[in-house]
Amino acid sequence: MFGAITRQLSTRRTAQGRFLARGFEEFFEKKQRVPTERDPTGRAWSASELRQKSWEDLQKLWYIVLKERNLLASQKVECRRLGIIPSFFSNKGRVLKCQKTMARIKTVLNERQIAWAAAQKNTKVHTHQQQSSQEQPSQE
């Protein structure tokens, strides 16, 4: 089971349908240790948008955001190693967007867990009431 997941995370499908192994370049944007220009980025996902996603979509999004966080952490370490001052190159905004999205995914999954537990409890109570009403003879 984990072999398929690991293979899926560690490879990428090419246009010809073949798989290429991912290397360290996945930890850097555009295969550069430190990007030379800033690309425009999107916003963090809102909880209302995430509530509309399926479990599989949320899981995929979690790993995409996790990969983005790892990429940004790699860039930060590389900047520190090269002696680039933080005010020259900072990804704090992108890191914050990743943190917000991941926190919101956790919130949505927690809401679903609570709703599921409540539904399970209501189902047990409802079936117990039905069973006890069937067991009691009607008084006429």
C-alpha positions, 0 to 999 in steps of 0.5 A, a space after each residue: 500500500 505504502 509502496 504505491 503512495 511512495 512511488 506516486 510522490 517520488 515520480 512524475 509522469 511525462 507527456 509520453 506516459 513514462 515516469 521520471 524520478 524526482 530529485 533535489 530539483 523539486 526543492 527549488 523553484 525553476 531548478 534555481 537555488 534562489 529565484 532571481 525574480 518574484 513570481 506572483 502567487 495566489 492567496 490562501 484557500 478559504 475554509 468555505 472553499 475547502 469545505 466543498 472539496 472531497 477527502 481525496 482533494 484535501 489530501 492532494 492539496 495538503 501534500 501540494 502545500 507541504 511541498 511548497 512549504 519544503 520548497 520555501 524552507 529550502 530557499 530560506 536555508 540556501 539564502 542563509 548559506 549564500 549570505 543573502 540578507 533576509 530583507 533582499 529575499 523573503 518569502 514570509 508572505 508565501 509561508 504564511 499562505 501555506 500555514 493558513 491553508 494547512 490550518 484551514 484544511 485541518 479545521 475542515 477535516 476536524 469539522 467533518 470528524 465532529 459531524 461524523 461522530 455526531 451522526 454516528 451517535 444519532 444513528 445509535 440513539 435512533 436505532 436503539 429507540 426503534 428497537 425498544 419501541 418494537 419490543 414493547 407490546 402495544 397497550 389497547 
